[in-house]
Amino acid sequence: MSDPIDFTDKSVLVTGGTGSFGHRFVETLLRDHAPRRLVVFSRDELKQFEMAQVLPEARHPCLRYFVGDVRDRDRLMRACAGVDIIVHAAAMKQIPAAEYNPTECIATNIIGAQNVIDAAIANDVKRVVALSTDKAANPINLYGATKLCSDKLFVAANNLAGTHYTRFSVVRYGNVMGSRGSVLPFFRGMIADGTRILPITHAKMTRFVITLDQGVAFVLMALGDMHGGEVFVPKLPSIRMTDLVTALHPDATYEVVGMRPGEKLHEVMIPLEESRHCVDAGEHYILQPAFHWWNVAEFLAEIATTAHPVETQFEYSSVDNDWWLTGDELQAFVAAC
């Protein structure tokens, strides 16, 4: 595996930089690394203003706040000039909103992804990591389908780079607990208002969970280890939504309100059909690209001491996971989010 990536004197751009992940990623780079330039690219000037109150350019001279939308190819071309590394976190993520506004979701998650790819290649960006989701594996909703398409675009983008040497990889992980718009702050707000009966959509629902800090650390790992074309999948714990309710407050209970359009009962991060290309790398899995340019033998030889192909008929799902958070462990996890 590669050494941790050195950001010293590098120019880094984060799309969706004012979102929950982007904000934490920027904070981490400012605290632990020394990039030459760190560009926050997002379309909401108010969120950029609010972020700049916490992370002002005067205190962090490498910071740049760049208003723009990934749908705007020309704006991305300008923003990516001189950039070495891109972390693509911009996406339309709310499942019901995507079901109701499909063309908007497609414009951001698919057209926007291709715009990032084009801008990266045109500007000789060295490495690009795109954030994905468990919803992209065997998708049943539009959000998941657009993210699957985005993943395929980023993997296939390695075919297009040619002599530009831009390399693209993907990270795929589960629900980011505590992120803006997720269930945890929603439940916490209800409890703070005195509500003790929390709405869940199904009593048997399970989910993979990850904290923001874990997500940032995983992306940093992928940036260092990537060859180009891999989908990196972390090993995560599962939770039952009913257990989350009781972990938040000892007197809390739940009522079942019914599943939303496009919602799954359980999530899958590595479907059975993808496992033929999957390697167990210890703390995470790697899905290898199924292209002729990917030298499987060379890759397996390189990681032979730390990784091995998964067993046949392998599938990584939240309901069949062997790592569960319950009781005190779940309470500690929630407290850390």
Legacy VTK file of the C-alpha trace (Angstrom):
# vtk DataFile Version 3.0
C-alpha trace
ASCII
DATASET POLYDATA
POINTS 337 float
0.000 0.000 0.000
1.046 3.603 -0.568
2.369 5.949 2.098
-0.075 8.541 3.500
-0.512 11.353 1.027
1.538 14.488 1.646
-0.494 17.657 1.090
2.499 19.956 1.562
2.548 22.547 -1.226
-0.467 20.893 -2.870
-3.556 22.678 -4.150
-6.757 20.888 -3.038
-10.338 21.536 -4.135
-13.421 20.183 -2.338
-16.737 20.277 -4.178
-19.661 20.591 -1.812
-17.126 22.085 0.549
-19.689 23.697 2.866
-21.548 20.436 3.505
-21.031 18.338 6.627
-18.262 16.236 5.120
-16.625 19.129 3.291
-16.534 21.304 6.397
-14.918 18.553 8.488
-12.483 17.644 5.699
-11.353 21.264 5.407
-10.945 21.547 9.188
-8.859 18.365 9.204
-6.534 19.520 6.434
-6.029 22.884 8.106
-5.253 21.207 11.434
-3.092 18.269 10.350
-1.622 19.203 6.968
-0.105 22.138 5.127
-1.729 22.545 1.691
-0.575 25.457 -0.409
-4.158 26.232 -1.414
-7.459 24.791 -0.191
-10.490 25.660 -2.307
-14.014 25.380 -0.899
-16.265 25.030 -3.956
-20.030 25.248 -3.365
-23.074 27.033 -4.707
-24.458 28.611 -1.506
-22.791 31.909 -0.693
-24.553 32.085 2.681
-23.044 28.778 3.799
-19.655 29.981 2.591
-20.103 33.194 4.594
-21.027 31.189 7.697
-18.092 28.836 7.200
-15.746 31.802 6.768
-16.810 33.108 10.191
-15.435 29.903 11.694
-12.544 29.448 9.258
-11.580 32.937 8.024
-9.065 33.351 5.236
-7.181 35.849 7.400
-6.354 33.063 9.869
-5.896 30.417 7.172
-4.166 32.083 4.185
-4.372 28.916 2.062
-8.207 28.989 2.098
-10.216 30.099 -0.925
-14.010 30.304 -1.040
-15.195 29.742 -4.606
-18.900 30.113 -5.402
-19.943 27.727 -8.151
-22.133 24.778 -9.074
-20.869 21.414 -10.358
-23.571 21.710 -13.014
-21.610 24.647 -14.462
-18.775 23.107 -16.480
-17.102 26.418 -17.325
-17.027 27.499 -13.687
-15.455 24.188 -12.695
-12.848 24.573 -15.419
-11.828 27.892 -13.901
-11.914 26.612 -10.317
-9.712 23.591 -11.100
-6.873 25.584 -12.660
-3.673 24.691 -10.835
-5.388 22.108 -8.605
-3.534 18.893 -7.699
-6.227 16.989 -5.780
-10.037 17.012 -5.932
-12.401 15.534 -3.371
-15.851 15.446 -4.961
-18.455 15.632 -2.196
-21.161 17.712 -3.907
-24.405 15.806 -4.423
-28.141 15.971 -4.096
-28.660 13.403 -1.326
-32.215 13.493 0.046
-34.060 10.415 -1.230
-37.635 11.837 -1.199
-36.482 15.085 -2.848
-34.709 13.097 -5.557
-37.805 10.970 -6.189
-39.919 14.108 -6.575
-37.323 16.131 -8.545
-35.544 13.523 -10.672
-34.128 15.847 -13.324
-32.504 18.022 -10.655
-30.891 14.998 -9.050
-29.602 13.801 -12.423
-28.223 17.248 -13.254
-26.193 17.434 -10.049
-25.184 13.827 -9.440
-24.528 12.673 -13.008
-23.944 15.744 -15.204
-22.049 17.348 -12.320
-19.862 14.255 -11.950
-18.932 14.327 -15.629
-18.159 18.040 -15.359
-15.758 17.336 -12.487
-14.089 14.623 -14.568
-13.707 16.907 -17.597
-12.349 19.779 -15.520
-9.885 17.494 -13.725
-8.473 16.052 -16.958
-8.315 19.431 -18.714
-6.374 20.927 -15.789
-4.027 17.958 -15.228
-5.294 17.303 -11.722
-3.320 14.364 -10.320
-5.849 12.598 -8.069
-9.625 12.687 -7.725
-11.634 10.829 -5.091
-15.433 10.896 -5.382
-17.706 10.217 -2.429
-20.385 7.594 -2.978
-22.962 5.861 -0.807
-24.307 2.441 0.082
-27.451 3.534 -1.794
-25.447 3.087 -5.042
-25.193 -0.683 -4.520
-28.220 -2.450 -6.060
-30.112 0.874 -6.110
-33.884 1.022 -5.853
-34.208 4.825 -5.640
-33.197 7.600 -8.001
-30.542 8.961 -5.656
-28.832 5.560 -5.524
-29.143 5.123 -9.282
-27.528 8.507 -9.961
-24.691 7.736 -7.553
-24.139 4.350 -9.202
-23.926 6.137 -12.540
-21.534 8.667 -11.004
-19.345 5.845 -9.649
-19.205 4.231 -13.089
-18.245 7.566 -14.654
-15.377 8.095 -12.221
-14.028 4.569 -12.634
-14.275 4.783 -16.429
-12.680 8.251 -16.380
-9.335 6.484 -15.980
-9.841 5.333 -19.588
-10.152 8.953 -20.734
-7.221 10.557 -18.944
-4.596 9.224 -21.353
-1.374 11.205 -21.214
-2.826 13.621 -18.661
-2.187 11.053 -15.880
-5.242 12.108 -13.901
-6.396 9.234 -11.723
-9.897 8.726 -10.327
-11.190 6.517 -7.516
-14.358 6.245 -5.410
-15.119 5.751 -1.724
-18.430 4.137 -0.771
-19.727 4.138 2.792
-22.903 4.100 4.885
-24.981 6.630 6.804
-22.901 9.463 8.241
-24.340 9.846 11.709
-24.726 13.430 12.817
-24.368 14.959 9.358
-26.755 17.700 8.289
-30.103 16.221 7.218
-29.451 12.823 8.818
-31.739 11.110 11.315
-29.567 11.737 14.380
-29.938 15.553 14.576
-33.611 15.131 13.648
-34.202 12.765 16.576
-32.120 14.917 18.927
-34.193 17.964 18.022
-37.417 16.104 18.771
-36.069 14.899 22.125
-34.912 18.421 23.013
-38.487 19.593 22.355
-39.808 17.027 24.825
-40.935 14.347 22.351
-40.375 10.782 23.540
-42.115 8.916 20.706
-39.823 9.006 17.671
-40.930 8.094 14.125
-39.187 5.204 12.382
-40.183 3.805 9.045
-39.855 0.078 9.826
-39.221 -1.848 13.048
-36.674 -4.185 11.404
-34.677 -1.551 9.521
-30.865 -1.751 9.719
-28.133 0.600 8.545
-24.352 0.833 8.226
-23.054 3.821 10.222
-19.908 5.953 10.186
-18.884 9.204 11.894
-17.765 12.304 10.018
-14.209 11.949 11.318
-14.093 8.320 10.201
-15.355 9.335 6.760
-12.654 11.999 6.434
-9.937 9.571 7.560
-11.149 7.009 5.025
-10.997 9.512 2.163
-7.471 10.516 3.194
-6.474 6.841 3.171
-7.969 6.347 -0.284
-6.119 9.382 -1.644
-2.866 7.839 -0.484
-3.530 4.256 -1.595
-5.338 4.757 -4.899
-3.956 3.605 -8.219
-7.028 4.785 -10.128
-10.260 2.896 -10.712
-10.815 1.344 -7.291
-13.952 1.633 -5.182
-12.897 1.658 -1.517
-15.449 0.310 0.993
-14.802 0.543 4.770
-15.738 -2.152 7.245
-18.475 -0.542 9.341
-20.801 -1.534 12.165
-24.532 -1.995 11.666
-27.282 -0.647 13.880
-30.975 -1.354 14.266
-33.023 1.813 14.108
-35.044 0.646 17.108
-31.800 0.425 19.119
-30.870 3.965 18.079
-34.094 5.272 19.615
-33.370 3.760 23.021
-29.715 4.822 22.856
-30.745 8.470 22.506
-32.969 8.605 25.600
-33.877 5.979 28.209
-37.560 6.939 28.076
-37.791 7.125 24.297
-39.906 4.740 22.285
-40.979 4.690 18.644
-43.919 4.547 16.301
-43.755 3.007 12.837
-44.801 5.554 10.206
-44.138 3.512 7.057
-41.277 3.406 4.591
-40.683 6.385 2.339
-40.579 6.152 -1.474
-37.259 4.641 -2.530
-36.253 3.546 0.975
-34.624 0.156 1.616
-35.194 -2.048 4.638
-31.492 -2.993 4.706
-28.469 -1.580 2.889
-25.836 -3.368 0.822
-22.359 -1.959 0.237
-20.955 -4.851 -1.810
-23.538 -6.814 -3.800
-22.911 -10.456 -4.613
-22.326 -9.620 -8.280
-19.502 -7.202 -7.437
-17.710 -9.515 -5.019
-15.888 -11.318 -7.848
-13.702 -8.217 -8.100
-13.472 -7.605 -4.351
-10.384 -7.795 -2.144
-10.400 -7.825 1.650
-7.683 -5.338 2.641
-7.983 -5.697 6.406
-9.877 -2.641 7.637
-11.626 -2.118 4.304
-12.555 -3.740 1.017
-11.387 -2.769 -2.462
-13.521 -3.299 -5.561
-11.174 -3.573 -8.509
-12.141 -2.100 -11.885
-13.171 -4.634 -14.512
-11.135 -3.079 -17.331
-8.319 -4.484 -19.444
-5.840 -1.872 -18.200
-6.210 -3.030 -14.589
-3.344 -5.468 -13.934
-5.002 -7.807 -11.458
-1.915 -9.994 -10.941
0.342 -7.000 -10.270
-2.171 -5.428 -7.890
-2.695 -8.652 -5.938
1.051 -9.200 -5.711
1.517 -5.691 -4.323
-1.048 -6.120 -1.543
-0.472 -9.851 -0.918
0.804 -9.331 2.628
-2.235 -7.310 3.722
-5.139 -8.418 1.534
-6.788 -11.367 -0.149
-9.777 -11.969 -2.448
-13.061 -12.444 -0.610
-14.760 -15.811 -0.515
-17.179 -16.800 -3.251
-20.829 -15.839 -2.734
-19.716 -12.907 -0.571
-22.146 -10.036 0.023
-21.692 -7.161 2.458
-25.073 -6.099 3.826
-26.211 -4.286 6.954
-28.500 -7.123 8.054
-25.910 -9.928 7.658
-23.032 -7.916 9.104
-21.039 -9.546 11.933
-20.348 -6.181 13.636
-23.263 -4.605 15.520
-23.505 -1.618 17.829
-25.918 -2.053 20.723
-26.236 -0.871 24.306
-23.255 1.035 25.712
-21.285 0.768 22.447
-24.093 2.404 20.500
-24.493 5.125 23.134
-20.759 5.868 22.963
-20.885 5.965 19.166
-23.851 8.348 19.175
-22.161 10.574 21.742
-19.130 10.849 19.424
-21.257 12.059 16.499
LINES 1 338
337 0 1 2 3 4 5 6 7 8 9 10 11 12 13 14 15 16 17 18 19 20 21 22 23 24 25 26 27 28 29 30 31 32 33 34 35 36 37 38 39 40 41 42 43 44 45 46 47 48 49 50 51 52 53 54 55 56 57 58 59 60 61 62 63 64 65 66 67 68 69 70 71 72 73 74 75 76 77 78 79 80 81 82 83 84 85 86 87 88 89 90 91 92 93 94 95 96 97 98 99 100 101 102 103 104 105 106 107 108 109 110 111 112 113 114 115 116 117 118 119 120 121 122 123 124 125 126 127 128 129 130 131 132 133 134 135 136 137 138 139 140 141 142 143 144 145 146 147 148 149 150 151 152 153 154 155 156 157 158 159 160 161 162 163 164 165 166 167 168 169 170 171 172 173 174 175 176 177 178 179 180 181 182 183 184 185 186 187 188 189 190 191 192 193 194 195 196 197 198 199 200 201 202 203 204 205 206 207 208 209 210 211 212 213 214 215 216 217 218 219 220 221 222 223 224 225 226 227 228 229 230 231 232 233 234 235 236 237 238 239 240 241 242 243 244 245 246 247 248 249 250 251 252 253 254 255 256 257 258 259 260 261 262 263 264 265 266 267 268 269 270 271 272 273 274 275 276 277 278 279 280 281 282 283 284 285 286 287 288 289 290 291 292 293 294 295 296 297 298 299 300 301 302 303 304 305 306 307 308 309 310 311 312 313 314 315 316 317 318 319 320 321 322 323 324 325 326 327 328 329 330 331 332 333 334 335 336
